[in-house]
Amino acid sequence: MGISEVSRIAIGTHLGKMNEEDSLLYQASIEFALLNGINFVDTALNYRGMLSERDVGSVFAKLIQKEKQINRKDVFLSTKAGIIPGDIDAQLRPDHYLQKVLLKKEILQLSDLQIIEHHKHVMEPSFYEFAILQSLKHMHIDYIDVHYIHNPEVSLMVLGEEVFYQKLKNLFSFYEQQVEKGLIRYYGLAVWSAFTESPGTSGYISLEKVINVAQSVAGNSHHLRFIQAPFNQSNQRAANDENQQISGKWRTLFQAAEELRVHVTTSAPLDCGRLANHQYKNVDELMSMVLNTPGILSTMIGMRKVDTVKKNLRCLNKVGS
């Protein structure tokens, strides 16, 4: 699938309980979405103790492999790694998964961890190689369209810029190898606030600097083509704040991404449900604001129920796909 063909809304799989009830709900909503006009699925290795990827895999196994209702090439899939995951099926919380799997199998060493409070992040290619193989297994697929480094600002704040960007270069080299192997098509960074912080703030990431690192690895043919950041009614910094410097000129994140030929996907259009539950009541208006904002390829929204998928499809049809 070409990037221009992805749906303006992607089905997100972040929120929800780590139980069979929510898994069955997710499977039903993902299936309905894929059969009714949404062709973009976003997930992560650590979401819901690996259940989210496995739920996506259950739907893929049914629709792609068993019933052949859709083709793999007609679905655009993104997933993420970098955060130490748990594995609910193995009854392993993240700390136990770290000890019993990642350290025991020598995928990581304790010195590879960057820790801020309860956040544990890694930048080692050995972990990302393991993560990609796990994601492929979970979802019954042989390639991933976009693989994101998940919340890299955690490592940046611990390591400092010099060490962080060197590790980023090593990781980009690894990603380019994965592209050559056919295991991923593109890679990118999925952040929470790193791209919209004020320059000089701890955890701020310059998109231009990131692209320069990718170019130092693979020239202009690099495959770092995606970023993901929150954007919603109460957080419009990506469209309004000129905090990214490109060739000496200040740009918004969306403007910078366009100039650097990077596609932007956005997360948290309802601020993880807080906007819909509190000061804003009209979800259609909240979604329409995001969908009508220039510079966004697709917005990721959690859809655990078929009714939610239907509502978002109606909203998508109103603004035009």
C-alpha positions, 0 to 999 in steps of 0.5 A: 500500500502506498502511504497516500492511500492510508485512511485518515483515521487509524485504529489505535489499541493503547487503552483497555484492560488486560483481559479476554473481555477487552480483547474480544471487543478489540478484535471485533472493532478491528475486524469491522474497521478493516472491512469498512474503510479503515486500513491503518492499525497502530499498536505497540509491543507493550500495549496491554501486556502484549495483548494488543498486538496479539488481538491484531494478530487474531484478526489478521489470521482470520481476515488475511490468512483464513478467510482471505477477505483482505490482503496484507498489502492493503493494510498499513500497520505501525507498531513500536518498541523501546519501553520494557513490556510485560507479557500478560499471557505469561503472567509477567509484569515488565520488571519480571519480563526484564529479569526472566526474559530480556536479561536472562537471554542476554538481549539486554544488560542492566546498563542498557536501561535508561530509567526515570521513575517507573519509565524504563527505556532502551536504545540498544539494537539487540532489543529492537531486533527481538521486539520486531521478531516478537511483533511479527510473531504476535501479528502473524505477518512477515513485515511491518510498515512502520516501526517506531522508537517509542518515547525516546525522550526518556533515554535522551533525558538520562543519556544527554544529547551527545550519547543519545544521538550516537545511540540513535545513529546506531539504531538507525543503522540497524533499522536500515538493515531491517528494511533491506531484509524486508522486515520493515518498510519505514521507521520513525519516532513516536513521542509524547512531548519531545517534538513540541517542547521548547528548545533547550528543555530537557527531552526536547528533540530537534526533527532536523537533527534527527533527519541529519542523523538518518542522512549520515547513515543512509543519505537521502534514501533513508527510510525514516519517514514517520513521526507520531505526536499528540494533537487535540483540541487542548494541545495544538502545539504541533500546529501552532508553536514555531519550536523546530528550526529548519535551515535557521528558520523557525517552523511548527512541527507540522511545517518542519515535517513537511519540509523534511519529507516526514509523514506525521501521524497524531495520537490522543485526539481526545486526550485519552478520553479526557476531552470527551469526558469533561469540558468538551462533549461533542466528539464529532467536533473534536475529531473534525478539528483534528481531521481538518488540520493540514499536515496530518497523514492520519490520526490514531484513535482508540476504538475498543467498540464497534459503535466507536468505529461506526461513529468515527467512520461517520465523522470521516465521511463528513470531512471527506477522506 
